[in-house]
Amino acid sequence: MATKSLKSKERFSQAAFVRQTIQSNLLEGIVEIPTNLKNRLVEVILLPLDSEKSTHHRRSYSPLDRFAGAWAGEPLVREEQGNYEAREELM
């Protein structure tokens, strides 16, 4: 099987995957093959679902992203907002 690496924009991260062309009848019993793909040449791509990236590789897209989930004090409670004032209708 051919194994390839994808280079991401991050310097230290690499995602390995497998991409192979195979006869679909060889996959019988392993994967449910739709009728229209039986006895045909198909491409199989295996991608990892678990993440091997550590948190320091994550790029922050907003200056506020680094604060998300950082509060370690008592749980925050949103106070009652009160009533809205009555306003005149716009014409």
N, C-alpha and C positions, 0 to 999 in steps of 0.2 A: 504494500500500500504506500502511496505517496503521502509524505507529511510535509506540510509547508508552514511557514511562519508569516504572520502579518505584522508589519511594522506599524505601530501606532505613532501618534504625534508625541507620546511620552517617551522619554529616552530609555527607561529601564523596563518597560512592559512589553512582553511578547505574548501573543495568543497563538497556540498551536492548534491546528485543525487537520482533519483528514478529508481528502476529496478523491473519490475514485469512481470510475465508470465500470458497471458490472451488469450482468444479465439478471433481470429481476427474479427469475425462477430460483436463483441461488439464495435469495433472501426469504423464500417461503419458510414459514415456521419461526422466523425471527421477527419479521415485520409484516403487518397485514398489507398485502399488495392489492390496490384497487384493480378491478377487472380490466380497465383500459390500459394498465401498465404491465399486465402479465405477459411473460415471454418477450419482453422488450429490453433493449439496452437502456439503463437508467443511470443517473448520477447520484451517488450517495455522498453526503457531506456530514461529517461529525464535528460538532462544536461543543466545547466544554460549557456546562451550565454553572459550575461553581466559579467563584471569583478568586483568582490568585493574587490580585492586586492588593497592596496594603493601602491604608488610608492616606499615607503621605504622597502617593502617586496621583491622588485625585486632584484635578485642577478645579480651582474655585472660579466660577464664572461671574460671581458678584462679590463685592467686598463683604456683604452680609452673610454669605454662605458659611464663612468660617465660624460664625456665632450660632448657627442652627444647632439646637440640642445641647448648647453649652451651659444652660442654667442649671445650677446644682443646689439651689435653695429650695424653699417650700414651694409646693405646686402653685402656679399662678391661677388666680380666679378673676374672671371678668366681672366687674361690678355692674349693678343695674344701671342702664343707660338713661333712665328717666323718660319724660314725655317730650315729644317734639313740639316746638312752638307752632301755632297756627299761622300760616303765611297767606298773603293775598295771591290769587291766581294770576299767572302771567297771561297777557293778551297777545 
